[in-house]
């Protein structure tokens, strides 16, 4: 589902002739309803803050086809609210779709929107929808951001029903870690609603509108850490129950029954994961969740991310396989001669199979005797020939041939292994949002200098914060070669890794497209297959990381890789 799905309604043109749409309701929930609307105030609880009450300026009359900076061509207006408009546009220079927020330069929030957009752009975290440009030009202020046509927003996902436990676990894990990183840089969201969270086609969650959505609506919060944490708890609650954790309906979700207060998700819907239910309540403790819980509330995204990492990992459901249909017998009886049809009358006549062709016992015996004589003659002749060749070579001073065992295997002396040259290498992170992880230092992993290294990002647990199965380095040998052993040196502590290989002509897109041939753990790991394999691409796939003493995160460091045949 394209990004257009959020608030795709032109409020100015509605005119009251048509009934309010779900998008219009969400616009009210975004804090853009008229002042004094109690519905807007009720829906604003997870976002905190308040809307700016100053009279907004009038957005200039723009139309499809208008160009900004002779580069961004406006295509379709998806929102026009509270003095600003949002558009789907095309960056003609880079030939890609983008999103654009537009305000008049004299709008009371124009300066704060510019400041928020520029701060968000400096973060550069791929878990957020990136701000690409923030400009004041003539009488306009506009913010250009990524457009993700293959992503689906959480509102649409929940319209189909609650999420599976694994999907809800990934949602709270990824969103809490992303917001923890943003708050460390002094950035808050304050508008973290189901419409602000997108899931890409690869299963990664992206957050849009960091700082900018709140600035557009004039929303502030006295305690931004608690506000964003409660918002994440509300998202998790909605993902588990498909209910909004407050009395009023919002974002296409029904609210909780009145006068019951905030009840745990596992009491709202049967079958909810107990650990995730408890986690949602800990995040929502800011809003007066039940005081009888023994666990401490989470008041910051960082605390929530650590709580997610500390709980047992929620695995995806096992795939279901359809049983093959039962074997259908043909219209011919099995084992009959000449494929005679089955009798359909009440008295089935037995079918007598013809006798096998006659063969005398003398003929059988004669055949076995002749075969035995031939085998004996061949064996004797081979032995005499080998003995003759051996004698001749010994007389001439030539080295004797290798001996052969009964099973035909040569007893050759072990040949010394030879180093295999590495033509190129790249970091390999197919489950990451941008497919790469620290590409700048990749050459340090195989430069022969143990003091230099390539490292991964920092995670909240040894299992990559439960965000992905692993990351690694793909080594290109230039052509298919024999690989007998791959020796990997790690820094920072014991690291678990697998050796995966591929003979393909290009790097496989998925880790499972490689063949896993060896695994091990330690600070110096010898990844040696049971027998030499042939490969062009060699993947050193890290599966478990050590705890880093630098910042308390889990991080892998590869200082050297050597390949031998």
N, C-alpha and C positions, 0 to 999 in steps of 0.2 A: 504494500500500500504506500502510495507516495506521501510526501510530507504535507500535501495540500489538505489532508484530512482534519487538521486542527483549525477550528474557527473559520471554516471556509464559507463565510457569509458576509455580504455587504449590508451592514446594519443601516446605513444611510438610505439604501434603496428598498428596505423592507416596508417601511411606510405604514405598517399595521394592517396591510391588506391580506397578509398571509399569517397563519399561526406561527408562534415562535418555534424555531428549530432547536435541535439539541446543541448545535454549534452556538446559537445565540445564548442558550443557557450557560454554556461553558464560558462565553464571553463575560457574562455576568459574574461567573465564579472567578474569573481572572481579575476581578476588581475594576471592571470597566463599566459597570452599571451606573445609573444615575445616583447622585448622592442621596443618602437616606434610604436606599433600597435594602430592606432587611435581609433579603435573599442573598445579596452579594456579601453582606457581613457574615452570614452563617457559613457560606461556602469558603470564606477566606481563612478559616481556622488553621488548616495545615500550612498555609503560606505565611501567616503572620502579617504584621504591618498594616498599612492603610494606603488608600489611593489618594493621590494628589487631587485636591479639590479646586485648583485654579482653573480658570476658563481656558481650554486649549485653543490654540490657533487653528485656523482652517487649513487643511491639507491642500496644496496646490492641485489644480485640476489636471491630473496626469492620465495618460491613456496607454493602451497597449501599443507598443512600437516606439514609445519614448525612450531615448538613450540618455544614460548618465555617464559623464566623463568620456563620451564617445566610445563606450565600451560595453556597458551593461544595458541590454535591451529589455525593457519591461514586457512581459508576456501576458500575465493574468493576475488580477488583484484577488488575493485570497482572504484578506482581512482589511476592514476599514473601521477603526474604533478609536474613540477618545482622542481624535486629532492626529492620529498616525495611521499609516496604511502599510500592509505587507504584501509583497509581490513575488510571484515566480518569475525569474528573469533568465537571460542567457548572457554569459560572459563571452562576447564575440572574439575576444583575443585568444582565450584558451579553449573556446568551443565546448563549454560545459554549462549545465544548468546550475543556477545559484538562487538563493533567496535574498530579498532586499527589504529592509525596514526603512520607511521614509517618514520624516517629520519636517515641518517648517523650521527654518533656522531660529525663528523667534518663539518657538514652542517652549513653555516653561520647563520642560524636561529635556530639551535638546542637549544641553551641556552635560547633564548626568548620563544620558544615553551614550554620548561620545566617549566619556571617560570610562564607563562600564565596558563598552565594546573594545576599547583599546587595551584595557587591563585583561579582559578575557582572551584577546588575541595573543598577548604575551605569555599566557600559560602554556599554550601549545600542546595540551594533553589530548591524545587521539581519542580518549573516552568521551570527549565533549564534541558536539558539532562545532567546527572551527569558524571563528570570525575571520573573514578574508580581507576585509577593508572597512574602514570607518572614516568618513569624509564629510567635511562641511564645504559646500560648493554653491555659490550664488545664494539663493534663498532657501536651500535645502540642506538637511542633514540626513545622510543615509548610511546604513550599516549593511554590508554584504556578508552572507554566511553560506556555508555548505548547503547543498540540496541533496537529500538522500532518497532517490526514487525507489530503491529496493528495500527500504526500511519500513517497519510497521509500528505505529505508536501503540503504547500500552492500552489506550482507550479502546482501540479496535480489537486487540487481543482479548481483553476482558469481555467484550461484547459477545464473544463466542463461548464464554464460561470461565471458571477459575483456572489458574495455571496448575500444571502438574507440580509436585513438590520440588522436583529437580529444577524446573524453570523458575519457580519462586525463589529457590535458594540461590541460583545464579543471579537473579535480579537484585536481591538485597546485598549479595556479596560484591557485585561489580559496582553498583550505584554507591554503596557506602565507601568503598575504597576510592572511587573517583572524587566524591565530595570531600573525603578526608584530605586528598591531595590538593583540592582547590582551596580549602580553608587554610592549609599551611601556607599558601601564597596570598592569604588575605582576601579571598574571593568567596562570596556566598551566592546562593541561587535565589532563595526566598519565594520562588514560584515553581517548586518541584511537584507538579501535578501529573496525572497519568498522560496528559497530552505532551509533557516535556520529556518523556522517556521513550526512546525508539529501540526496537530490536532489529538488528540487521539480518540479512539472509544467512549469515554464518553463526547466528546465535549470540552475537555480542551486543550488549546494551550501550546505547549512546545517549547522552544528555544534551538537550539543546536549550539555548536561552540563558546560559550561565551569566548572572549579573544583569544581562541586557533585558530579559523579560520583566524583571522587577523594576528596572529603571524606566522602561517604557510606560509602566503603569503607576509609577510614583510610589512603590511599595518599599517600606523600610521595616527594620525589626531591631528591637533593643538587644535581643540575644540571638544573633543569626545562627550560632552553632546549634542551639536547642531547636530553633525553628526548622532548620534543614533536617535535623535528626528525626523530629516528629513527622516531617513530611515523608521521609523514607519509611518510617514505621507505618504510615497510612498507606503507602504504596504496597508494602508487603501484606498488610491486612486485606487490602482490596484484591491482591493477587491470590490469596488463600481462600477468600470467601465470596468474592464478587459482590461485596457490600462495602459501602463507605463507612468508616468507623465513627460516624457522627449521626445525629438524628435526622439531618436534612439530606435529601437526595442531591447528588452532584456527579458530574462527568459521566452521565448515563448509568450511574450505579444507585441502587436503593440504599437509604440510610438505615441505621439500626432502629429497632423498635423503641419508642419513646419510654422514658421513665425506667429503663433498664440500666442505663449507664454504659460504660465501655466494658463489654464482656469479651473473653478470649475468643480467638477465631475458631478453636476446636469445639467451642460451645455453640457457635453459630452454624457450622456445617460439619457433618460427620465425615470422618476420614482425613481430617486436616493433620498434617505432620506436627507432632507435639512440640518438638524443638523449635520449629519455625513459628508456631503459635506463641510460644513463650518469648521468642525474640521480638516479635511484633509488639507485644505488651511492654517489653522493656524499653523499646524505642518510643512508645506512646505514653510513657510514664509522665512526660511533661504536661500532659493534659488531664492528669488526675486518674491514671489507671489504678486498678485495685491495689491497695496497700498491703494485701496479705501475701503477695509474692515474696519468695525468699531471695530471688536474684536482684542484684542492684540494677537500677535503671541505667540506660545508656543515654547520656546527655550530649554527646558529640558524635559526629560521623566516624571519627577515629576509634572511639570506644565501641561503636556498633560494629565496625569492620573487624576489630579484634575479637569480639564476641562471636561473630560468624566464623572466623578462622578457628576458634577454640572448639566449636561444636563438631560432631562427626559429620563427615562429608555425605551429602545426600546424592546418591547415585541415580543416573537416569533409569527409567523402567526398562526391563529386559524386552528385547524385540520379540514379537509374536510371529510364529510361523504357521501357515495354514497347512493342515495335514493333507497329503496327496489323496486323491480319490481311490476307493477300493478297486482292486484289479477286476476288470470285467472279463468274464470268460467269453470266448468266441462261440459261434454256433457249431463248432466242431468239437468232438470229444477229444480230450487230451490223450495221446498215446495210441490212437487208433490208426489203422493202416488205410491209406488212401483217402483220409479226411471224410469219413462217412458221417452224415448229419445225425444229430441226436434224435432219438425216437421221442415223439411227443404223445404217443398213446399211453394209456394207463398201464399196459404191460410192456415194459422195456425189454427188448431182446438183447442178450449179451452178444457183444461183438468179439469174435475170436481172432486174435492177431495171427498172421501167418508165421510158420516156424522160421527160425533164422536159417540162413544158408548153411548147408552141411560143410564141415571142415574136419578132416581126419586128424586124429591125435598125432599120427606120424608126421604129417606136414608141419604141425606146430613145433614139435620137437626138433625137426630138421632145421627150421628157421632159426630157433634159438642157438643151435650148435654152430651154424654158419656165422651168426652174428658174433658169438663169443670168439671164434677163431679169427675173425677179421680184427676185432679189438685187440686181441693178443698180438697179432702180427704187427699192427700199427704201433703199439707200445714198444715192442722189441726193436722195431726199425728206428723209432725216434731215439731210443736210448743209445743204440749203437752209433747213430749219426752224431749225437751230442758228444759221445765219448771220443769219436775220431777227431771232431773239430777241436775239442779241448786239448787232446794230445798234440795236435799240430801247432796250436797257439803256444802251448808250453814250450815246444821245441824251438819255435821262432822267437821267443822272448816277449811275445805280446801279452797284455794283461788278460787274465781269464774272465769269461763273462760272468755276470751276476748269477747267483744260484736262485733256483725257483722252488718255491714251497709247493706243497700238495694242492693248495687252492689256487695256484697260478699267480700269486703276487710276487713281484720282484723284491729281493732284499737289497735295495740300493742304500748306499750310505747317505745320510741326511745332508742335503745340499744346504749351504748357508743361505739365509734369507737376504734379500736385496732390498734396499730402500726404494719406495715408490714415490715419484715426484708428484707434488700437488700443483696443478696449473692455476687454479683459482678457488675461491671460497666465498660463501655468503652466509649471513645469519638466516635462520629458518624459524619463523614464528607464524605458521598458517592460521593459528587460532587467535592471534592478536588483531587489533582493530585495523592496523595498517600493514600487517604482514611482515614487519621487521622489528628487530630488537638490537640496539647498539651496533649498527652496521659500520660505523666509522673505525672501530678498533678491531675489526675482524681479522686483519692480517697479523695481529699480535699472537694469534692462537697457533700459528704454524711457522713463525719466523726463526725458530731455533733459539730464541733468547728466552730463557725461563723467567727472567725478571719482568717481562711484559706479558699482558694478558688481555683477553676479551671477557667481558662480564655481562650477565643478564641484568634486567631491571630488578628492583627490590620488591619482595612479596611478603605478605603477612604470615605465610606458613611455608613449610618445606615443599608442599604440593602446589606451589605457584598460587597460593591463596585460593585454591579450588577454582581458578578461572580457566585453566587450560591443562591439557595432558602433559605438556612439556615444551621446551624450546631447544634449539640446537644449532649446529654448524654443518652445512653441506659442503663437502670438499669435492672439487671437480678434478678428476685425474686426466682429463683431455680425451681419453679413449678408454674402451673397456680393457681393464688390466686385472691380473690376479692379485687378490688381497688375502694375505695370510694372517696379519696381525695389525691392530691399530692400538698404539700406546698413547694414552691421554694423561696429562699431568694437570691436576687441579690445585688451586690455592683456596685458603679460607676454611678448609675442613672437608670431611668425607662427602663425596658427591656420587649419586647414583646415575648411571648412564647406560644406554643401549647402543649397539652398533647396528645400523640398518644400511642396506645397499640396494642399488638399482642399476640395471644395464640399459635403461631408457636413454633416448637421445636428448632428452631435456629433463630438468629437475621436476620430479613428481609434485603435484600440488598438495597432496594429502600425505601425512606421515604413514598411514597404513598402506600406501602404494609402494613403500619401500619394503624389503624383506628383512625382518629382524633375525640376525645371525649370532649375536653374542650380547652379553650384558655383564655388568659388574659395578662395584662401588669402592670408594676409597679416595686417597689423594693422588695415587698413581695407579691407573687402571689399565690392565692389558685386556683389550677386547679382541679375543681370538676365536674365530669360528671353529666348529668341530672339524671342518676341513676347508681348505682354501676355496674362496669364492671368486667369481669374476664380476667386476662392477666398473662403471664409469663414475657414478656418484656415490660417495660415502657419507652417511649422515651420522654424526655423533649427537645422539638425542638424550638430553638431560631430563631425568624423571624425578629427581629429588634433590633439593638444594640445602646447603649448610646455612646455619645462622651466622650472619655477618656481625662482627664486633663494631663496625663503623656506625651503624644507625639502628641496630636491632631488627633489621629486615633479613629475609632469607634471599641469598644471592649466589649464583654460580660464577666461578672464575676459571677459565681455561687458559693455562699458560703455555702449553706445548702439545702438539699432536704429531706423531710420527707413524707412517704407514710402511709396512714391509710386505714383501710378496710371500 
